[in-house]
Amino acid sequence: MPFLLCLLALLAIAAPAHAALLDFGGQPVPAGRYQRIVSLAPSNTELLYAIGWGDRVVGVTDACDYPAQARSKSKVGAAESLSVERVLALKPDLVLGIPSKAPVYAQLARMLKVPLAILPSDDLESVAANAEGLGAIIGPEGKRFAVNYRRQLAAIAPSRSHPKVFFMVWDRPLMSAGPKTFLDDLVKRAGGRNVVTAPGYATFSEEALIASAPDVIAFSDNLRPAAERLKARLKRPRLVALPADDVSRPGPRVIGAIQRAAKAFDQGS
């Protein structure tokens, strides 16, 4: 029970407003040299490389394939089925996870003798906040990345038409993203109006979709067949496909996804 309470407390306070990194027990991660980092999510891996710390990464998940250099790092298994033995064998001094997979980390957290920090991804600001948090314990490169990222984010010109947007996260069952999610923030920053009002990620009936009358159905490009089927039923919406990795990994490449979405919201596809 104490362990579960620690986990719930960590998830509750893992918000982008907090630049300080917290470990799995909810305590601040101390500053250190941190030369052997294991990343448990592609978004974390991409952030570390974007900051300039790729040489500090010693282990990644099977899905960590960007940038290309990450593919040569030691693998610790899939995000849902991590190999605790592989992680420990790499002798990390810092391990970085994500909130959605926190339950998977329970055994690893008990066996690690080094910090296991959780990098939140509630919105686009989280990317900068995570970089700042890492910078506070490792080096100034994190802060420099955050400043540049925020500058790029502020420079994005949103859609002028402000269409109503339904972002299809999955098709079977049909799922979308509402307020307090990374994708909701992406839609709004690109100038769209999210038709989903319930917070978080949840199923969405086709009847509710028809009633919401979206102007645009946005989706990751690996879901195009499902998007085409929806368009055939609804007839009205335009389709906006975005690179799957850019919208499923809350990391540095999201800037390009927002720019593309802003233009496509006006032009359609």
Secondary structure, DSSP 8 states (H G I E B T S, - for coil): -HHHHHHHHHHHH--TT--S-BBTTS-B--------EEESSHHHHHHHHHHT-GGGEEEE-TT---SGGGGGSEE-EETTEE-HHHHHHT--SEEEE-GGGGGGGHHHHHH-SS-EEE---SSTHHHHHHHHHHHHHS-THHHHHHHHHHHHHHH----SS--EEEEEEEETTEEEE-SSSHHHHHHHHTT-EES--SSSEEE--HHHHHHH--SEEEEEGGGHHHHHHHHHHH-S-EEEEE-HHHHHS-STTHHHHHHHHHHHHHH--
